[in-house]
Amino acid sequence: MALGANIICNKIPGLAPRQRALCQSRPDAIIVIGEGAQLGISECQHQFRFGRWNCSALGEKTVFGQELKVGSREAAFTHAVLSAGVAYAITAACSQGNLSECGCDRAKQGFYNAQEGWRWGGCSADLRYGLEFSRLFVDAREVKQNARTLMNLHNNAAGRKGIQRHGTHQGRCWLPSPSSCATRLRTTWVADDDDDRS
């Protein structure tokens, strides 16, 4: 572990010991984690912008914001959206080559669909890596064995499941006529859905 990573990770307020250890082993990811948490907070504020509770207290104390002390629907949504935000940000950073230990999803590279006549191409988002990293980091806060911990873990998983369901297949036809694209020169990859602001 680098001395710089140790100093940085020890100065971040609110990290659980397992989160701090993960931060020290992957210091390049901590900025992305913060961006993902901020994305989750922004989404929470957007979704509840007209409500009595609008997530405004989140983001004040730690990288994950101020934790809601009461088990409530708001706390459940907060856990889900923060977990999803971290998974989304890590997945995107991997696809863009911004993290050292991950990249494109290798499972799909070179796949050929003989029935439809296309070959998998491009850099597909490694969603599994993002989801697993989010699980390791976000769930590391839940150390006590009680009903609240189980609820938080469930809601964290629900947020990641939402990201998993919304990854889309995107494609590009390299020929001028879309009808000729059905059999040749079509590139397909998996990408995260853009922010769904409905």
C-alpha positions as CSV (number, residue, x, y, z in Angstrom):
1,M,0.0,0.0,0.0
2,A,1.3,3.4,-0.9
3,L,1.8,6.0,1.8
4,G,-0.3,8.5,-0.1
5,A,-3.2,6.1,-0.2
6,N,-3.0,5.5,3.5
7,I,-3.0,9.3,4.2
8,I,-5.9,9.9,1.8
9,C,-8.1,7.0,3.0
10,N,-7.5,7.9,6.7
11,K,-8.8,11.4,6.1
12,I,-12.1,10.4,4.5
13,P,-14.7,10.7,7.2
14,G,-17.3,8.0,7.8
15,L,-15.6,5.0,6.2
16,A,-16.0,1.7,7.9
17,P,-12.8,-0.3,8.6
18,R,-13.4,-2.6,5.6
19,Q,-14.1,0.4,3.4
20,R,-10.9,2.0,4.5
21,A,-9.0,-1.2,3.7
22,L,-10.6,-1.3,0.2
23,C,-9.7,2.3,-0.3
24,Q,-6.1,1.7,0.6
25,S,-5.8,-1.2,-1.8
26,R,-7.7,0.6,-4.6
27,P,-7.0,4.3,-4.1
28,D,-7.8,5.1,-7.8
29,A,-11.4,3.9,-7.1
30,I,-12.2,6.2,-4.2
31,I,-12.7,9.2,-6.4
32,V,-15.0,7.2,-8.6
33,I,-16.9,5.9,-5.5
34,G,-17.4,9.5,-4.4
35,E,-18.7,10.4,-7.9
36,G,-21.0,7.5,-7.8
37,A,-22.3,8.5,-4.3
38,Q,-22.8,12.0,-5.6
39,L,-24.7,10.7,-8.6
40,G,-26.9,8.7,-6.3
41,I,-27.6,11.8,-4.1
42,S,-28.4,13.9,-7.2
43,E,-30.8,11.2,-8.4
44,C,-32.4,11.1,-5.0
45,Q,-32.8,14.8,-4.9
46,H,-34.3,14.8,-8.4
47,Q,-36.8,12.0,-7.7
48,F,-38.0,13.7,-4.5
49,R,-37.7,17.3,-5.7
50,F,-41.4,18.1,-5.1
51,G,-41.7,16.1,-1.9
52,R,-41.6,17.1,1.7
53,W,-38.4,15.1,2.1
54,N,-36.0,15.9,-0.8
55,C,-32.7,14.2,0.2
56,S,-31.3,17.7,1.0
57,A,-29.4,16.5,4.1
58,L,-27.5,13.9,2.1
59,G,-24.0,14.6,1.0
60,E,-23.1,16.8,4.0
61,K,-21.1,14.5,6.4
62,T,-19.3,11.7,4.4
63,V,-18.8,10.5,0.9
64,F,-22.1,8.7,1.3
65,G,-23.8,11.6,2.9
66,Q,-25.5,11.8,6.3
67,E,-26.9,8.5,7.2
68,L,-30.6,8.4,8.0
69,K,-30.9,7.0,11.5
70,V,-34.5,5.8,11.3
71,G,-35.5,2.8,9.2
72,S,-37.9,4.3,6.7
73,R,-38.9,4.4,3.1
74,E,-36.5,7.3,2.6
75,A,-33.6,5.4,4.2
76,A,-34.4,2.4,2.0
77,F,-34.4,4.5,-1.2
78,T,-31.2,6.3,-0.1
79,H,-29.4,3.0,0.4
80,A,-30.6,1.6,-3.0
81,V,-29.7,4.8,-4.9
82,L,-26.3,5.2,-3.4
83,S,-25.4,1.5,-4.1
84,A,-26.7,1.9,-7.6
85,G,-24.7,5.1,-8.1
86,V,-21.4,3.5,-7.0
87,A,-22.0,0.5,-9.3
88,Y,-22.8,2.7,-12.2
89,A,-19.8,5.0,-11.7
90,I,-17.4,2.1,-11.2
91,T,-18.7,0.3,-14.4
92,A,-18.4,3.5,-16.4
93,A,-14.9,4.2,-15.2
94,C,-13.8,0.7,-16.1
95,S,-15.2,1.0,-19.6
96,Q,-13.5,4.4,-20.1
97,G,-10.1,2.9,-18.9
98,N,-10.0,5.2,-15.8
99,L,-9.4,2.4,-13.3
100,S,-6.3,0.2,-13.3
101,E,-7.8,-3.2,-12.3
102,C,-10.7,-3.4,-14.7
103,G,-11.7,-2.6,-18.3
104,C,-14.2,-3.9,-20.9
105,D,-16.3,-7.0,-20.4
106,R,-14.2,-9.8,-21.8
107,A,-17.0,-12.4,-21.7
108,K,-18.6,-11.0,-24.8
109,Q,-15.6,-10.2,-26.9
110,G,-15.4,-12.2,-30.1
111,F,-18.9,-13.7,-29.7
112,Y,-20.5,-14.4,-33.0
113,N,-24.3,-14.8,-33.5
114,A,-24.5,-17.1,-36.5
115,Q,-28.3,-16.9,-36.6
116,E,-28.4,-13.1,-37.0
117,G,-24.9,-12.8,-38.6
118,W,-23.2,-10.3,-36.3
119,R,-20.1,-10.4,-34.1
120,W,-19.9,-8.7,-30.7
121,G,-17.7,-5.7,-30.8
122,G,-16.7,-2.5,-29.0
123,C,-16.1,-2.1,-25.3
124,S,-19.0,-3.5,-23.4
125,A,-19.4,-2.2,-19.8
126,D,-18.2,-4.8,-17.3
127,L,-21.3,-4.6,-15.3
128,R,-20.4,-7.6,-13.2
129,Y,-17.3,-5.9,-11.9
130,G,-19.1,-2.7,-11.1
131,L,-21.9,-4.6,-9.2
132,E,-19.4,-6.7,-7.3
133,F,-17.2,-3.7,-6.4
134,S,-20.3,-1.8,-5.2
135,R,-21.3,-4.8,-3.1
136,L,-17.9,-5.1,-1.5
137,F,-17.6,-1.4,-0.8
138,V,-21.1,-0.3,0.1
139,D,-22.1,-3.4,2.0
140,A,-18.9,-3.1,4.1
141,R,-20.6,-0.5,6.2
142,E,-23.1,-3.0,7.5
143,V,-21.2,-4.8,10.2
144,K,-23.7,-5.3,13.0
145,Q,-26.0,-8.3,12.8
146,N,-29.5,-6.9,13.3
147,A,-32.7,-6.2,11.5
148,R,-31.6,-2.8,10.3
149,T,-28.4,-4.2,8.8
150,L,-30.4,-6.8,6.9
151,M,-32.8,-4.1,5.7
152,N,-29.8,-2.0,4.5
153,L,-28.2,-4.9,2.7
154,H,-31.5,-5.8,1.0
155,N,-31.9,-2.2,-0.2
156,N,-28.3,-2.0,-1.3
157,A,-28.9,-5.1,-3.4
158,A,-32.1,-3.7,-4.8
159,G,-30.2,-0.7,-6.1
160,R,-27.7,-2.8,-7.8
161,K,-30.4,-5.0,-9.2
162,G,-32.0,-1.9,-10.8
163,I,-28.7,-1.1,-12.5
164,Q,-28.3,-4.7,-13.7
165,R,-31.8,-4.7,-15.2
166,H,-31.2,-1.4,-17.1
167,G,-28.0,-2.1,-18.9
168,T,-28.8,-2.0,-22.6
169,H,-27.5,-3.5,-25.8
170,Q,-26.5,-0.8,-28.2
171,G,-25.4,-1.2,-31.7
172,R,-24.1,0.6,-34.7
173,C,-24.5,-0.2,-38.4
174,W,-21.4,0.5,-40.5
175,L,-23.2,0.4,-43.8
176,P,-25.2,3.3,-45.4
177,S,-28.4,1.3,-45.7
178,P,-30.0,0.1,-42.5
179,S,-31.6,-2.8,-44.3
180,S,-28.2,-4.2,-45.3
181,C,-27.1,-4.0,-41.6
182,A,-29.2,-7.0,-40.7
183,T,-26.5,-9.4,-41.8
184,R,-23.2,-7.6,-42.0
185,L,-21.0,-4.9,-40.4
186,R,-23.0,-4.3,-37.3
187,T,-21.2,-3.6,-34.0
188,T,-23.0,-4.3,-30.7
189,W,-22.0,-3.7,-27.1
190,V,-23.5,-3.4,-23.7
191,A,-23.7,0.1,-22.1
192,D,-25.2,1.5,-19.0
193,D,-28.5,3.4,-19.6
194,D,-28.1,7.1,-19.4
195,D,-29.7,8.9,-16.5
196,D,-33.4,8.1,-16.7
197,R,-34.9,11.4,-15.5
198,S,-38.7,10.8,-15.6
